[in-house]
Amino acid sequence: MRRSHRPFRLAMGQILVEGGRIEENLARAGGAIRRAAESDCSLVVLPECLDAGWTHPSARRLAQPIPGESSDYLCRAAREVGIFVVAGLTEREGDRLYNSAILISAAGDILLRHRKINVLSIAQDLYQVGDSLAVAETELGVLAINICADNFPTSLALAHAQARMGAQVLLSPCAWAVDADHDNQSDPYGSLWREAYSTIARLYNLTVVGVSNVGWLTEGPWAGRKCIGSSLAVGPTGEVLAQGPYGADAEALVPVSVAPRPPIAAGTDIAAALNARGYQGP
């Protein structure tokens, strides 16, 4: 498996996503891709369901196949400026919808497609559950993608599997939402993600990056809540490398320096390596 230990810069593209406004959302995604390239980043990570918006009911009529119009737009944007892109999209396959994410190469090719597995109960009437995990060998190293709640502390088995496949960097489009009256001063957002990301990062020498959108949820099961950014990058020793600003209007492009590390072991040797790091699980 081709791995890289060459440092590179990625950008966390914390953009506004408005429910049902696909053209506007894709335009913002394209702007973030261009700005990331101008900032000498080799890769940009964008939010979950950036086309129609997470759990927005318009997905039932607006979602596209992958490949399709929305993914083609992002592929062109990646190719035009020559950087990798990770983006969350709603995906149509026949009469089914999926909460999906894609990894696009700097040449504009789709290298990976992931369908969210740990779908929240409130979203299961809209999205089907995904059924596969994979990694991609790239010039930046071995990359993996998953989506938001796939990295809950209670579902880290998914990230464990991707790490065992050889992933060096795990990239996760997200839509982190809080109550409308959430007070970030008295209750700072993000402890759940820092715990989960740091756990898997330390065990496997991974870099883990989660990128959330900003903006209000106007329809769907969580209408009235707000997505607040706070995008997070955690390095192989569990340290926070960068964090995006908090707020429903806190759009930002946050550069992060990433240094991929070799996997701790391969195959059956992984169990002993994990045991040496204090991990007693399966």
KAWOGI-V311742 format. One record per residue. RES is the residue in one small letter. OMEGA is omega in whole degrees, -180 to 180 (* if undefined). Layout:
RES,OMEGA
RES,OMEGA
//
This chain:
m,-179
r,178
r,178
s,174
h,-179
r,178
p,174
f,178
r,170
l,179
a,171
m,-175
g,-176
q,-172
i,172
l,173
v,-180
e,-177
g,176
g,-175
r,-171
i,-177
e,-179
e,-179
n,178
l,178
a,177
r,177
a,178
g,177
g,179
a,178
i,180
r,-179
r,177
a,178
a,178
e,179
s,178
d,175
c,180
s,-175
l,173
v,177
v,-178
l,-171
p,177
e,175
c,-174
l,-179
d,-177
a,-176
g,-177
w,180
t,178
h,-174
p,178
s,179
a,-178
r,180
r,-173
l,-176
a,-179
q,171
p,171
i,0
p,180
g,-172
e,-177
s,180
s,178
d,178
y,-179
l,178
c,177
r,-180
a,178
a,-178
r,-177
e,-178
v,172
g,175
i,175
f,180
v,169
v,-175
a,175
g,-180
l,166
t,-173
e,175
r,170
e,-174
g,179
d,-180
r,174
l,177
y,169
n,-169
s,173
a,179
i,170
l,-178
i,179
s,177
a,176
a,177
g,180
d,175
i,-178
l,-179
l,166
r,178
h,174
r,-174
k,-177
i,-177
n,-177
v,179
l,-178
s,-178
i,-177
a,-173
q,174
d,179
l,-175
y,170
q,178
v,178
g,-173
d,-180
s,175
l,-180
a,172
v,180
a,173
e,-179
t,177
e,178
l,-176
g,179
v,-175
l,174
a,174
i,166
n,-171
i,167
c,-174
a,170
d,-180
n,171
f,175
p,-179
t,179
s,-179
l,174
a,-180
l,178
a,174
h,-178
a,180
q,176
a,178
r,175
m,177
g,-178
a,173
q,180
v,180
l,-172
l,-167
s,170
p,-174
c,171
a,-174
w,-174
a,178
v,176
d,-177
a,-177
d,180
h,180
d,-176
n,177
q,-179
s,-178
d,-176
p,-177
y,166
g,-176
s,179
l,-177
w,177
r,179
e,-177
a,-178
y,-179
s,180
t,-177
i,179
a,-179
r,-177
l,-170
y,-176
n,-179
l,159
t,-178
v,-178
v,175
g,-176
v,180
s,172
n,170
v,178
g,-177
w,172
l,-172
t,178
e,-180
g,-173
p,180
w,178
a,-178
g,174
r,-179
k,172
c,-163
i,177
g,-177
s,-179
s,-166
l,173
a,-178
v,-177
g,-173
p,177
t,180
g,-179
e,176
v,179
l,-180
a,176
q,179
g,179
p,-179
y,171
g,180
a,179
d,-173
a,175
e,-179
a,169
l,-171
v,178
p,-180
v,174
s,-176
v,178
a,-178
p,179
r,176
p,174
p,-177
i,180
a,178
a,175
g,-176
t,179
d,-178
i,-177
a,180
a,179
a,178
l,178
n,179
a,179
r,175
g,-179
y,-177
q,-176
g,-179
p,*
//
